[in-house]
Amino acid sequence: MNVALLDLFDRQILPHCCAGCSRDYASTVRGALRLWGAVLGRAATTDDLTDDRVQHFGCYLRHAGYGTTRIRTLQTRLRTVWRYAHRLGLAARCERAKPVETLNLNLPSAVVPKTPPRVFSISAGRPLAGTLANYFEATFAPQELCGLAASTVSEYRAALRSVERHYPALRLEQLDDALAAAHFQWMRDQGKTPWAVNNVRKYWFAVWRHAKAGGHVAALPSIKRIKTGRSRPDAWTLDETARIVAAASPWWRALLLVGWWTLLRRRSLFEIEPADVDYAAGWIDLPPSALKNGVAKRVRVGRDALDALGAISGPPRRRVFEWRHNPKRLDSEFRSLLAAAGVAPSRRRNLNLFHKLRRTAATHAAIRSGLAVVCDLLGHSERYVTERYIDTSLLPGHDATAILPSLTDGTLA
């Protein structure tokens, strides 16, 4: 009998042998099986459980640039499934694993891509036809998500997994408001925050609306977002911002000054190339790929930023601000810089410090030129979006003590 390994793992191995295992362990087993299926070009089955094919999988990963530890982990997960399949009489006896370092790498280069193919899958096995999972993989993802950032695709997949945990193999014709409302209530009962519920709603309903446009669903969703509170924007004062710049190293000083003058997002700052900077005129030309809205932009920076950029210029490099370390280290160094400058960290932990620098520049620009100018500087299409960036506590006229008379000092007219 030839059985799909993903189905075997989810229906037999996981309930009976891995009931006490962590969710991460189960995810790595599924990931190994999906990756093996991607290498084979089809779903891996019990007929594939041979020493030659498992060895070929390891060789493939070596050619694709996987590290020794990662290859060993993936092959170990495959052999876990193999041993259980052998006990059920579905496969031959599992061979002893060979050291990764001894893998035969003499594979034809034509059959070994540079990187493993990407697998679109939100469910444990091959999704059934007519299900939400199948529609996402076969229709929505290829049509709407092609070329988008991997993080965006991951958000969609995570949202739809949430739905699948509550409604396994959910079919398109079952989609209605009552089912959506029940799922959102189920999420709240599981302890999920209103923000998490709204996040699932956003991505799930995007797929739902796409299915309705194609005639696969009877009606559009009409469940509204859960009302949530919104923290006020907070910005640094001019004195605090100046202290941060003064405490910075040359590399950080250049990065902060360019961010101050341009009001760019963090990703855009790290997309600036040396050829984009006109040191004579003080302009930086940003290509469409560097900006969120995909529209090329020309921004001007102050002489202090140009001097700081000149101070860190060195050997030819692809980006002005090259960062070869873990992204988390960037945030850690920014927090250390705040501590060195004696500036308190942001109250809003859900936004990075580069976004606070952007809000700070927007706030002080609004004080001097008004919201209309700041809206253009930030690249916003609507004024209400810009208003959410402004720390109103720093605006003139927002201090009631400077306007109202005191009721207790005896100076009432």
Summary of the structure (lengths in Angstrom):
residues: 413
radius of gyration: 27.6
end to end distance: 95.8
largest distance: 97.6
contacts: 1114
relative contact order: 0.06
helix: 56%
strand: 3%
